[in-house]
């Protein structure tokens, strides 16, 4: 029998794999590998540019290697760094940040490193699961597998909050009980596609959103049985998605995600550094709200806003960053293109007694009017874009605002580095970069970059006249 090939990786990849370069220029990626550790690997795919492999055994195990606590580690793939120590996980993320910054020619000093209050277990307060059918025709539910669309059951997932593990088990049980069928892509048969389960860290209330291809008579019975079995489930809602792609939620022309009630209430409430924040059936909110709160506190401390400050949050979502900053600033405004999130943010502002303006518009469309409106205010601009980062017209529009500071929050070091380079070219200076362990056991890292304008602010920015906004 031919011996397994050996590889000594030299770096981490953004997906949490270890990687090495071969003399012929190809890259070897090793699932479960560790840079610096010589190991035997099994080859999964021998490509022209990339060879995909998995770790089998180490010749001399790295001191950073730790026992893997999950028996679904390989199949699920959600916790790529679970095989290395917490300190090695931190070093992996710092390497990825450094690689991204060097690639784009950005020089930035490291700031503080922050972990979350919930540690590296039970921290996920949002979980997305899919449905499929077993070989013997039974419904199964779980995470989508590593490099596949195979559904991998995760009933004992170590990183999911305990109440959501209970909810997953209950949902799988009642879905089988009411004989609801999983959607089959090739044939188009079946109903259940996915479910999004979320729990409030503040109240313990659970909200479930079922994603189906169509309305079906058994869905009401499913929702009622699900809520009856766990008293902390306060609402079950339905989103219909018959698109052949893999997106969970579809939006209409107005930027709205259509949801329909099945059982109970339409929101749960989180607390973000003392500020209430309502979250609905299809809204985005941080998976790890404990660490998100640490990030907000750090952001407030670094910005140290006062009554003379104006804050523009250009990707405001449900207001999870806008609202806490509005407590400190003289005026705050959020821009968001998802209508349901804007309505939720306005609702949360009323609940908190905060006067905050939220605009439903795409950022690139809103920026010219904002530049005219805030021409003399030198605002602080908050950017927390999607993982792809900023479009060039958004960067130009932000520069046109002549902000005194920019606070950029991102979980994608590569996109962040590209955008920071553009702001540096426009004359901004980057302050030390703070890092947050938002997703333990993964290569993902949340960062805050504060950029200051090269042109000094001669006079304090002042709060503009507030406009009346109706919900």
N, C-alpha and C positions, 0 to 999 in steps of 0.2 A: 504494500500500500504506500502510495507516495505521501511523504510528510507534508503537513500543512505549511504554507508559506509563513514567513516571519516578517514583521513590520515594526519599526520604531517611529511612531508618530512624533511630530515636532510642534504641533499647534492644535488649537481647538477651532472647530468650525462654528458658524452662527447657529447651527442646529444642535450643538452639543456633542458632536462626534469628534474623534481625534483624527488628524490628517497628516499625511506625509507626501513628499514629492519624490517621484521615481526619476532615475537618470534620463528616461525617455520623455520626461515632461508631464507624464500623467500624474494624477492625484489619487492617492489611496485614502479612502475614508473608512474609519473603523468604529462601528457602533460598539460602545462599551469599552473603547480604548482610552489610554491616558498618554498624553505627550511625555516622551522620555522613557516610556516603558516598552521594552522589547517583548513582543507577544506573538503567539501563533494565531492566525486568523482563518476563518472560513470565507471563501469568496461567494458573494451573492450575485454579483453582476460584474462582468469584465468588459468595460466600455472602452471606447476609443480615447476618451479624455479622463474618465473617472472610473476607478475600480471600487465597487461597494463591497465592504467586508464586515464581518462581525468578530468580536473578540472571542477566542476560545480558551486560551490559557496564557498566562504570563511566564516568561522564562525566569524573571526575578520580579515579583510583584512590586509595584510602586508603593511607597509609604503612604500615598494619598488614597489608595484603594481601600474601600470599606465594603462589608457585606451588603448585598442588595436586599432590602427589606420587603420587596414586592414580588410576588410570583408571576405577575403580568408585565414585568419590566420590559422584556423583549417584544412581546406581542403588542402591547399598548403603545409604548414609546413616548408617553407623555412626560416622563421624568428622566430625561436623557442623562443627567448628571448624578443620579442616585447612587452610582457606584464609586463616587469620590467624596472626600470629606468636605464639610462646610467651608473650610479655609481654601481648599483646592477649587471649590465651586466659585468662590469669590475671585480667586486668581484667574480662573477661566474667563469670567466676565470682564475683568480688567484688561486681559489680553485682547479680547474682542473689541473693547472700546478703543484701546490703543491702536489696534490694526486699522480700525475705521478712520480714526483721526489722522493717522499717517497717510492713508490712502488719499485723503482729500487735502493734505497739507495743512492741517489744523493743529496748532499748538495750544494745549490747555493743561493747566495744573489739576491734579486730582484734589477733590474736596473731601467731604466726610462720606463714610460708608454707613448705611443704616439698615438694620434688620427690623423685622416686624414683631409685634407683641405676641403673635400666635405661633411663632417658631416655624418649623418646617413640616408640621403635620396639622391636619384639620383646618387649614387656612383658607381653602377654596370655598367661597360663599356663593359661587355661581358654577354650575356644571351643565354642559351640553351633552346630550346622549342621542344616539341614533337607534333605529329599529331595523331588524332584518329577520330572516327566517332560517332556522337550522335545517340540516339535511333531512331530518325526519318531519319537517313541516311545522315545528313549534316556533312561536315568536321569541326572539331574543332581543335584548337591549343592552347598550354599553357604549364605550368610546370607540371612535374610528381608529383602526390599528395603524401601527407604524408603516409608512410607505404604502398603505393600502386603504381601501374603503371597507375592509372587513370590520364588522362590529364585534368588539371584544368586551364581554361582560366584566364590570369592575365593581362588584358588590361590596368589596372590602377596601376600596381605594383609600390609601393612607392620608392623602392630601385634601380630601373632600370633607367638609364639615359633617359631623355625625348625623345631624337631622336630615341632611341631603342624602346620606347613604340609606337611611330609613325610607326616605321618599322614593329613591330609585327602586328599592326592593318592593315597595307597595305599588308603584306604578307598573312595574313588570308583571306583578301578580294580577292586578285588576285588569290590565290590558288582555292578558290571557283569559281571564274569567269571563269578560264580556265578548270574547272572541273577535277582538279587533285585529285586523291583519296588517302586517308591515308592507309598506310600499315597495314594489319591485320595479326597478328602473326599466329593464328591458321590455317587460310585458305591460307596464303601466297599471298593473293590478295592485290592490291594497290601499291602505289609507294612512297609516302612521309613518311619518318620516323621521321626526326628531322631537325632542322636548328640551326646554330650557328650564332648569330648576334654580331658584335663587332664594337665599335666606338673608334676612336682615341681621347683621351682627349686633345691632342695637336692641331690637325687639324680639328676635327669634322667630318672627313670622315668615312663612314660606309662600312664595308665589310660583305657580307652574304655568308655563306656556306650552301647549301642544302644537306641533307643526304637522299639518296633514295635507294631503292632496285635494281633499274635498270634505264637505259636510257628510257625516254619516250618522245614522240613528243611534248607534251604540256609544257615541262620544259623550253624550250627556250622562249616561249611566256610568261610564268610565270616570268622568270628572266627579260625580257625586260619591262614588265608592272610594275614590282616592282621597277626597277631602274628609269623608266620614272616618277613614281609618287612621288619620293623623290630625289631631286637633290644631296643630300649629300651621296647617295649610289653610290660608285665609282666602285664596283665590285660585281658580283654574280658568285659563283663557285659551282661545283658539286662534291660530294664524294659519290661513290657507295658502299653500305654496305648491303650485302645480308645474313650476318651471323645472326643466330637466337638469339644470345645473346643481351645484352643491351649496349655494347660498342658503342660510337658514331662514332669513327674513327677506321678503321682497318689499320694496317701496313703490308707491304710486308716483304720478307726475308731481304731486305736491310735496313729496318727500315724507309721506306718511306711511307707516306700517299698519296695515289693516288687522285689527284684532276684534274678536267677538267674545262676549262673556259666556262661560259655561256654568261656573259656580263662584259666588263670593265677590270680594272687592277687587278693584283694579290696580291698587298700588300697595307697596310696603314702604316703610320709612327707615332710612339710615340716618345716622348722625355723623357728620364730618367735622371733627374738631368743634363740637358743640352746636353745629348748625344743622337743622333738619333738612333732609333731602329725599323727596318722593321719587320712587322708581316704579315704572309701569311694566306691563307684560313684555314689551319689545325694546325697552330702553337699555342702553349700555351703562354699566357701572363696573368699577374695578372688581376683579375676581377676589382680590385680597384686600378687603376694606380696612383691616387693621394697619397694614403697611401704608395704604393710601392715606390714612389719617396722619401717620408719621410724616409722609411727604407734604401734606398740606401744612402741618405745623412748621416744618422746615421752610417751606415756601413763604409763609407769612413772616417768619423770623428774618429771612434774607431780604425780603422786599421792604419790610418795616414801613408799610404804607401809613399815610396820615390823612387828615381831613382835606388837605390841599391836593391830594393825588387822584388822578383819573385812571381807571383800569379798563382796558378793552380785552375781553377774552374772545378770541376769534374762532375757537372750536369748542363752544361752551357745553354741548351735550345737555344733560339734565341740571347743569349748574353746580356740579360737585366741587369745582375750583372757584367759579365765579362768586358763589354765595359766601363762602368763608372770607374771601378777599374783600367783599363788599362791606363786611363788618369793620374793616380797617380804613377803607378809602372813602374819599368824599363822594365819588361817583363810580359806578361800575356798569358795564354794558357787555352783554354776551351775544355772539352771532352763532347760529346753528342752522344747518340746512334740513334737519330732521324735525318735522313739525311736532310730532308727539313729544320729543324731548324739550322743545321750546315751551309747550303747554305745561309740561311737568315742572320745568324750571320756574315758570311764573307762579305756579301753584305753591312751590316750595318757598319762593320769596315772600308770598303773602303769609304763609304759615310762620315764617321766621320774623315777619315784621320788617323786612328789608325792602328799600326802594331800589330795585335793580331793573334795568331795561334789557329785554331780550328781543332780538330780531330774528325772524325766520327768513333766512336767505343764504345762498352760497357765499362763502367768504370772498371769493374773487369778484363777485358781483357787488357785494356790500362795500368793499374797500374804497372805491373812488368817492362815494358819498361820505364815508367816515373821514377820509382825508380832508375833505372840505369842512366838515362839521367840527373837527378837532384840530384845525390848522394851527391854532395858537396854544394848545394845551399841553404839548409834549407828554403824551400819556405813557403809562406803563402797559406794554402789550404782552398778553399771555398767549402762548401757542402750545397746544396739546393736540397735534394733528394725528390722523390715522398713521399706521406703520409705514406707509409709503412716503410720508413727509410732505413737504410743501411743493406746490407747483411754482414755476418761476414767476408767474404773474402775482402770486401771493407774496413771495419774497419782495418783489418790487413795490407792491402795494403797502406792505408793512414799512418799508424804508420811507415811502412817501408820507407816512404818518408822522415822521420825525420823532419817534418815541425816545423818551429819555432812557428807558430800559426795556429790554425784551427778556421775558422768562420763558424758556423753551423746555417743555416736558416731553420726553419720548422714551419708548421702549425699544427703539430700533437704532442702535449706534451708527449704522451705515448711513441711513437717511438723515439722521441728526447731523452727522459730520459734514455731509454734503451741504446742508442748509446753513450750518454755522460758517462754513467757508464762504458762502455767498454774503452773509452778514458782515464777516470780517472784511471782505473786499469792499463793502459799503461803508467801512469806517468804524464798526463796532468792536469793542474789546470784550473778550470772554473771561469771566471770573471763574474760579475753581469749580470743577464739576462734581456735584454730589451724586452718589449712587445709592439705589434702594433695592433691597432683595425682595422684590414684589412677587417673584415666582421661584421659590426654592426648588432645587433639584433640576432646574432647567438652565439653559444658556441665556435666557432673557434677563434683562436688567433695565430698570427704570432710572432715568437720569434727569437731573435739573441743571440746565445751563442758564446762567444770568449773564446777559450782555449789556454793556453800558455804552451810551453814545459817546463818540469822540468829542462832539461839540458840547461844551458844558451848558447846563441849564441855568440861564441868568436869573430867571424868576421862577418861583414855585408854580407848578401846574395848578390850575384851579378847576373846580368842578363845574361842568357846563350845566345849563338849564336842563332840568329833566323833562322828558316828554311823557305825556300820558299814554300809557299802553294798556289796551284792554285785552283780556285773555280770550 
